[in-house]
């Protein structure tokens, strides 16, 4: 394939559209979360990931698992966790069976803030998707996002 190959051009165009959609969504959510709850998108995502783990067996994640879940490097994740821990929203502790392992868990304050912020996040996401759907370049991507994990229709 050459650099002017139509297949590569289409891939690049699709990737550009996906990147644009992601940027629009993230910007809208970031503004709403900052204004309403003094949370960044990354902070919200981290609280959300940990909250989903909260009531499961173990109820916590190792730092490597946290980094993978929020798609950050381990050093960036450590800084993020430290900020939220300083605010009393997360706690870290040593694994009782392997003293090298450090677990992260969301606190009751973190869960409360997350519950307050969730409607803001959801509304901003909906607004961003509705706005993006008006753009012909992004409409099919919005449909794909909306179809992901959509409840199956009953026959």
C-alpha positions in Angstrom: 0.0 0.0 0.0 1.2 3.5 -0.7 0.7 6.6 1.3 -2.1 7.7 -1.1 -3.8 4.3 -0.9 -7.6 4.9 -0.5 -7.8 2.3 2.2 -5.2 4.2 4.3 -6.8 7.5 3.6 -10.2 6.1 4.8 -8.5 4.7 7.9 -6.9 8.0 8.7 -10.1 9.9 8.1 -12.0 7.5 10.4 -9.4 7.8 13.1 -9.5 11.6 12.8 -13.3 11.5 13.2 -13.1 9.2 16.2 -10.4 11.5 17.8 -12.6 14.5 17.1 -15.6 12.9 18.7 -13.6 11.9 21.8 -12.2 15.4 22.2 -15.7 17.0 21.9 -17.1 14.6 24.5 -14.2 14.9 26.9 -14.2 18.7 26.7 -17.9 18.9 27.4 -17.7 16.5 30.3 -14.6 18.1 31.8 -16.2 21.6 31.8 -19.4 20.3 33.5 -17.6 18.2 36.1 -15.2 21.0 37.0 -17.9 23.5 37.3 -20.3 21.4 39.3 -18.1 19.1 41.4 -14.4 20.3 41.1 -13.6 17.0 39.4 -11.6 16.3 36.2 -12.7 13.7 33.7 -9.8 11.5 34.8 -10.7 11.9 38.5 -14.3 11.0 37.8 -13.3 8.0 35.7 -11.1 6.7 38.5 -13.8 7.1 41.1 -16.2 5.3 38.7 -13.9 2.4 38.0 -13.2 1.9 41.7 -16.9 2.2 42.7 -17.8 -0.6 40.3 -15.2 -2.7 42.1 -16.2 -1.5 45.5 -18.9 -4.1 46.4 -17.3 -7.0 44.6 -15.1 -9.6 46.3 -11.9 -7.8 47.2 -13.5 -4.4 46.7 -10.2 -2.8 45.6 -7.7 -2.8 42.8 -4.0 -2.9 42.6 -2.3 0.2 41.2 -1.4 -1.6 38.0 -5.1 -2.6 37.5 -6.1 1.0 38.2 -3.7 2.4 35.6 -5.0 -0.1 33.0 -8.6 0.8 33.8 -8.2 4.5 33.4 -5.7 4.3 30.5 -2.8 6.2 32.2 0.8 5.4 32.9 1.5 4.0 36.3 3.2 7.3 37.3 0.3 9.4 36.1 -2.1 7.1 37.9 -0.1 7.4 41.1 -0.3 11.2 41.0 -4.0 11.0 40.3 -4.6 8.6 43.2 -2.5 10.8 45.5 -4.6 13.9 44.6 -7.8 12.1 45.3 -6.4 10.5 48.5 -5.4 14.0 49.7 -9.1 15.0 49.2 -10.2 12.0 51.2 -11.9 10.4 48.2 -9.6 7.3 47.9 -7.5 5.3 50.3 -4.4 3.1 49.6 -3.2 0.3 51.7 -0.8 -2.6 51.5 -2.0 -6.0 50.4 -2.2 -8.2 53.5 -0.8 -11.2 51.7 1.9 -9.5 49.6 3.4 -6.5 51.3 4.7 -5.3 47.9 1.2 -4.8 46.5 -0.7 -1.6 47.1 -4.5 -1.5 46.8 -6.6 1.5 46.0 -10.2 1.8 47.2 -12.9 4.5 47.0 -14.0 6.0 50.3 -17.5 6.8 51.5 -16.8 10.4 50.6 -15.6 9.4 47.2 -18.8 7.3 46.6 -20.9 10.3 47.7 -19.2 12.7 45.4 -19.4 10.2 42.5 -23.2 9.8 43.1 -23.6 13.6 43.0 -21.4 13.9 39.9 -22.9 11.0 37.9 -26.0 12.9 36.6 -23.7 15.8 35.6 -21.4 13.4 33.7 -24.4 11.6 32.1 -26.1 14.9 31.0 -22.8 16.3 29.5 -22.2 13.0 27.7 -25.7 13.1 26.2 -25.4 16.8 25.2 -22.0 16.1 23.6 -23.4 13.1 21.6 -26.5 15.0 20.5 -24.3 17.9 19.3 -21.9 15.6 17.5 -24.8 13.7 15.8 -25.6 16.9 13.9 -22.2 16.6 12.2 -22.3 14.2 9.2 -18.7 13.2 9.8 -19.5 12.1 13.3 -23.1 10.8 13.1 -22.2 7.2 12.4 -19.7 7.2 15.3 -22.4 8.5 17.6 -24.7 5.7 16.5 -22.0 3.2 17.2 -21.4 4.6 20.7 -25.1 4.6 21.4 -25.4 1.0 20.2 -22.6 -0.2 22.4 -24.1 -2.1 25.4 -27.6 -1.1 24.4 -30.2 -3.4 25.8 -31.2 -6.0 23.3 -34.7 -5.5 22.0 -37.1 -8.2 22.8 -38.8 -10.1 20.0 
